[in-house]
């Protein structure tokens, strides 16, 4: 699904209609890869597979953000900084849910994704695995 959204967004930017045949083929290939990964991880349920797909999308998002920001901003404030970031996201999320109309800059799903990634970063910090350098 992420591929279709990306294709449509690209079409909107360029003013060209997305090639849905190519997108469908890419989706099919991605779905097959996801199924292989799920089987390798012994994920048995449909919910587990959907969570795996979301986790994959979130890891890609976190990786893109790390390419932009690097790891030092997280190290600067550590776990307490993660709590503050989560609190900010929760307040935004509450506001978005209560507002109930269109938002301009951040969707409810974006807030949930950021919270999930902050939780994972918090775990890495707790384990002492958040590094000040890029892993190759």
N, C-alpha and C positions, 0 to 999 in steps of 0.2 A: 504494500500500500504506500509506503514511503516513497517508492520509485515513481508511482503515479503522481503523487503530490508534487514531487520534485520536477517531474516532466511538465506538469501543468503550470507550475510557477515559472519555469524556464520559458514556456510558451508565452506567458503573460509578459515577461520581461522583453522578449525578442519580438513579440507580435506575430509569432508563427504558431501554427497548430502543432501540438506535440505528435510525434509518431507513435500512436498507441500500439501498433503491431510490435515495434521494437520494445516498448515499455512492457507489453505483455510477456514477451520472450524473456526479458530481464527479470520480471517478477517470477516467472516459472522457474528459472535457474536459481534465483535467490531462495524460493520456497523449497526447492530440492536440497540446497545447501543447508537451510535451516532444519529440515527434516533429518538430514544426516547428523547434524550436530546434536539435535534433540535425542536421537537414538543413541549416539555415543555417550551422552550424559544420562542415559536411562530415564529420560523424562517421559512419563506415561500418559499424562492427561492433556486435554486440549487447553485447559487454563495454563498449565505449565509451559506448553509450546508458545502460547500467546505472550506469557511473561518473558520467555526467552527472547522472542522477537523484540519486545519493548526494551529489554535489557540491552540487546544488541544496538538498537537505535540510540539508547542513552549513552552507551560507551562511545559510539561514534560522535555524538554531540559533545561529550566531555573531552574527547580527544581534539576536536576542532577548537574548543575553547582553550585548551591547554596550549595549542599551537599559537593562539592569539595572545594569551595572557602569561603563559609560563607558570611554574610552580611556586614562585617566591611569594606571591600575594597570599597564598594559603599558609605558607610557613610563617609569615609575618605575625599572624594572629592565632594560629593553631586551632585547637579544638573549640576554644571559646569563640573564635571568629566564625567557625562553622555554625555554632549555635545562634549567633547574631544573624548570620545570613539566612538560616532556616526561619528564624523568627520574622525577619523581614518578608520572606516568601510567604509564610503563613498569614501574615497581616494582609499582604497583597491578594492572596487567594481568597481570604474571607471577604475582602472588599469586592473582588470580581464576582464571587458567588452571590453576594447581596445586591450588587448593582444590576445584574440580570439583563444588561443590554450590551451592545457591541463595545469592544475595547479596541483601542488603537494600536498599542505597542506590545502587549504581552497577553497571550491566551491563558486560559485556565490550565490547559494541557502543558504549556511551557512551564508554568509554576510547579506543577506536579513533577515534571521531568527534572527541573533544577533541584527540587527537594530530594528526589531519589539519588541524584548524583552527589549532592552535598553529604548525604548519609554515607555513601560509599567512600567519599574522600575522608570523612570523619573516621571511618573504620581504618583506612590506610594510615591516617595520622596516629590513631590509637596504637596500631601495631608497629609504628616507627618505620613505615614503608613509603611514606610520602617523601620523595627525593628532591633535592635542589638542582638536579640535572635531568636532562631528557634521556630516557632509556632508548637504546638503539635496537 
